[in-house]
């Protein structure tokens, strides 16, 4: 079964706040967290509610993570659910930035040689979720747990 097609981007699966729960013990309170594919800002709002210092950007708001040159002093950690079709590029850029990161990605992320090379070169920490996430769609219809995901992280000292 394929995910439902919606108005807007076919990658517009918003992450519900409960997806952060297994990640929280590894986040430092003093960090400035960048949610660089914020979409509807679900993760930003939840991190703010939990008193983390976080800012969110999104390509639809004019900030393209893959094209931006961000100073390393502006943020300490990246946490995001990147667009499915750009997972390789997000992983590559996160590793290049050299900051701790956590990307919510499908388990199939393990399957390609390019990603395996990145993992071997830079290292990888994985936080598996207890169950599949019911991602939100813009219409609210067709939401569902279409695939298993995990937090692919580096630098969190898991």
Secondary structure, DSSP 8 states (H G I E B T S, - for coil): ------SS-TT--B--GGGGTTTGGG--TT-EEEETT-TT-HHHHHHHHTT-EEEE--GGGT--TTT----TTS-SEEEE---GGGHHHHHHHHHHHTSEEEEEEEGGGGG-HHHHHHHHHH--EEEE-SS---BB-TTSSS-B--S-EEEEEESS--
